[in-house]
Amino acid sequence: MEYVQFTKRTNDPKLKWLEGELDEAGIKHYRDGESFHAPIMMVEKDKEEEAWDILGPVDNVPDDDKRYQDNT
């Protein structure tokens, strides 16, 4: 299975929320080290578009927004 870099500027708790959403969608993912800004998230290459369907609508919401607090 091939993976591609998906995020490198998204921090917890939003990143943890995203992992849960990816799990629910059946999209395999993993954290692969860290960038200067945040952990690096990798996703299945053939599911990248589906992953963006999840992240895209909330991409500009701050990582520490209250909606993500219950997911830590």
Secondary structure as GFF3:
##gff-version 3
##sequence-region A 1 72
A	DSSP	beta_strand	3	7	.	.	.	ID=ss1
A	DSSP	alpha_helix	14	25	.	.	.	ID=ss2
A	DSSP	beta_strand	29	34	.	.	.	ID=ss3
A	DSSP	beta_strand	39	44	.	.	.	ID=ss4
A	DSSP	three_ten_helix	45	47	.	.	.	ID=ss5
A	DSSP	alpha_helix	48	55	.	.	.	ID=ss6
A	DSSP	three_ten_helix	56	58	.	.	.	ID=ss7
A	DSSP	three_ten_helix	66	71	.	.	.	ID=ss8
###
